[in-house]
Amino acid sequence: MLPRPHRISGDLFDKIMNEGKVVHSPFFLARVFREKNGAPARVAAVVSVKVGKISAVRHLVKRRIYEAVRPLVPKMLPGNAVILLAKPTVLKLKPLEMQPDIEAVFVKAGVLR
């Protein structure tokens, strides 16, 4: 899990889902929102039932996403909030293959330094 300042609150989550810019990759869909106040970079992971019907599978994927994002958070520009939505193809990835794809999504969205 990410430290509290780098997690997205419920109100901000709804705002990002409604107003965020969408960036696609083969394994993830990212919604990016830039906050005006220069808050720390924030990230959330969402894994739907389409990815895995068993909750243990969904939680495993979510933990792997957070572990892949952890080294990228310090490199993110302040004020950016990102929700990563996993696509069903993410199950084909090994844990070490996840970070380069997430980093590519962040670069495409313009949230990395």
N, C-alpha and C positions, 0 to 999 in steps of 0.2 A: 504494500500500500504506500502511496505517496504521503509525504508530510501534509498536515492540515492546510498550510497556506497555499499548497499547489493543487488542492482538490477543488472541484466545482460544486457550488451550493445549488440547492433546488431551484431557487428563483433564477439564478444565472443560467442553469441548465435549460429551462424553458425559453429564456431569451435567445440563447445560442441556437436552439433547435428551430426557432421561428425566424431569426434574422441572420444566422450565420452563413458564411460563404461555403460552398460545397467543393471539396477536392476528392477525386477518385483515384484509387489504385486497384490492382487486381485483387488485393486482399482486404483493403480497408476503404471506408468512406469517412472523410473527416469534415466536420463542420467547424469553421474557424470564425471567431468573433474577436474584434479588437476593442478593448475597453479604453475609455478616455482617461481614466484616473491613473494609469501607469501602475496598476496592481501587479503582483507577481504573476508569472506565467502559470496557467492552470490547465490541467488535463483530466479528462474522464474517459472511461472505457465502457462501451455498451456491447453486450453480446446477446443477441436475440435467440428465441427458440428455434428460428430457422437454422442457426448454426449447430445447435445440439439440443435434442429434446430432453436430455438428462441434465439436471442442474449441475452435477459434478463436472460435466464436460464444459459447460458455460463458465463456471467459476475457474476452472483450470486455464481456459483461454484468457479470461480476464486477468488472472494473476500473471500470466506470461506477458500480456500486453503491458501491464504496469511495470514489470521487471525490465522490459525492453525500453520503456519510456524514461525510466529513472535516470540514466546517464545523459539523456537529451534535454531534460528540464533546465539544467543550468545554462545550456546553450541557447535556450529560447529567449526571444525578445520580451521584455516586460510588457504587460498589458494584453497579451494574447491568451485566449481561452480556446481550447481545442477539445472536441468530443470525437473520439475514435469509435466508429461503429464497425464491428467485425463482419465481414462477408462470410458465407459458408465455406468458401475456398480456403479460409485461414486454417482449417483443420489439416490441410496438406503440408503446412509449414512446420519445420522443426523450430524449437525455441530460439536457437541462434540465428535463424534466417528471418526472424520477425523484425529485429532492430533495423537492418538496412532498409526494409520496405517502409517502416514507420518514418525513418529519417528522410527517405525520398518524398513521402507525403508532406512532411513538415517543410522541406525545401520548396516543394511545389506550391505550398500555401504561403510561403514567405514568412514563416515564424522563427526560423533559426538565424542566428547571427552570422 
